[in-house]
Amino acid sequence: MHSPRTSPIFENRFDAGSQLAGRLTEYQGQPVVVLAIPNGGLPVGLQVALALGADLDVVISRKLPIPLRPEGGFGAIADDGAVILNEEVLKEVNLTEQQINYQVGMVRMDIRQRSLLYRGTKPLSIMGGKTVIIVDDGLASGYTMIAAVESVRKRRPARVVVAVPAASEAAVKRLEKVAERVVTVATGGMSRFYIADYYRYWHVLSDEEGLKCLKEYRMRRFAPGIEPKPAGLKEVD
């Protein structure tokens, strides 16, 4: 059983997004697109986008799970099909080429389904010449975020900023090599990093909850006068 190694500093993902937005105020009023990684990144991205007055969209990036150890990953794939592998983990778990290809195929299929769910036929946001802020609820290894950054790079943004409420020091170092800036509220140096430790209320978000965040963003962004969600509320009704 896992014992938390740090005290929670966020009530939930909405609160985490509000705190993270406070670290990004310099981007208010600038041409910015906030991209959230579903599903956990959507409540965070909702708060950040509303605070900055920015567009909110999604970038689908999924972990490549280790067979029989799905909580662990040996890399990630983004929505453009690009594969980022963690060579250190691959050496440790000693997967065959057939096993790797099978997991890659399964995750690519999942990404296609999720892209259809979240985007439908909607075109990608225009990112050329803009600052793109990619958000998630946290970074453990960072490989899912690296895949997202590599995918976004191909859309020619002016700069890419990675912003998350909590991250491991190792993940921050990895992301600093591929993004212009990495912004966090909290960074942990423990050998085994658990994002959930930083949250008082934590659960795996459903697709329904993720879609509700996008709907709430559209309603609040384009309906002035609606008050933001109090940070202490739970994420489910």
Rosetta blueprint (number, residue, H / E / L):
1 M L
2 H L
3 S L
4 P L
5 R L
6 T L
7 S L
8 P L
9 I L
10 F E
11 E L
12 N L
13 R H
14 F H
15 D H
16 A H
17 G H
18 S H
19 Q H
20 L H
21 A H
22 G L
23 R L
24 L L
25 T H
26 E H
27 Y H
28 Q L
29 G L
30 Q L
31 P L
32 V E
33 V E
34 V E
35 L E
36 A E
37 I L
38 P L
39 N L
40 G L
41 G H
42 L H
43 P H
44 V H
45 G H
46 L H
47 Q H
48 V H
49 A H
50 L H
51 A H
52 L H
53 G L
54 A L
55 D E
56 L E
57 D E
58 V E
59 V L
60 I L
61 S E
62 R E
63 K E
64 L E
65 P E
66 I E
67 P L
68 L L
69 R E
70 P E
71 E E
72 G E
73 G E
74 F E
75 G E
76 A E
77 I E
78 A E
79 D L
80 D L
81 G L
82 A L
83 V E
84 I E
85 L E
86 N L
87 E H
88 E H
89 V H
90 L H
91 K H
92 E H
93 V H
94 N L
95 L L
96 T L
97 E H
98 Q H
99 Q H
100 I H
101 N H
102 Y H
103 Q H
104 V H
105 G H
106 M H
107 V H
108 R H
109 M H
110 D H
111 I H
112 R H
113 Q H
114 R H
115 S H
116 L H
117 L H
118 Y H
119 R H
120 G L
121 T L
122 K L
123 P L
124 L L
125 S L
126 I L
127 M L
128 G E
129 G L
130 K L
131 T E
132 V E
133 I E
134 I E
135 V E
136 D L
137 D L
138 G L
139 L E
140 A L
141 S L
142 G L
143 Y H
144 T H
145 M H
146 I H
147 A H
148 A H
149 V H
150 E H
151 S H
152 V H
153 R H
154 K L
155 R L
156 R L
157 P E
158 A L
159 R E
160 V E
161 V E
162 V E
163 A E
164 V E
165 P E
166 A E
167 A E
168 S E
169 E H
170 A H
171 A H
172 V H
173 K H
174 R H
175 L H
176 E H
177 K L
178 V L
179 A L
180 E L
181 R E
182 V E
183 V E
184 T E
185 V E
186 A E
187 T E
188 G E
189 G L
190 M L
191 S L
192 R L
193 F L
194 Y L
195 I H
196 A H
197 D H
198 Y H
199 Y E
200 R L
201 Y L
202 W L
203 H L
204 V L
205 L L
206 S L
207 D H
208 E H
209 E H
210 G H
211 L H
212 K H
213 C H
214 L H
215 K H
216 E H
217 Y H
218 R H
219 M H
220 R H
221 R H
222 F L
223 A L
224 P L
225 G L
226 I L
227 E L
228 P L
229 K L
230 P L
231 A L
232 G L
233 L L
234 K L
235 E L
236 V L
237 D L
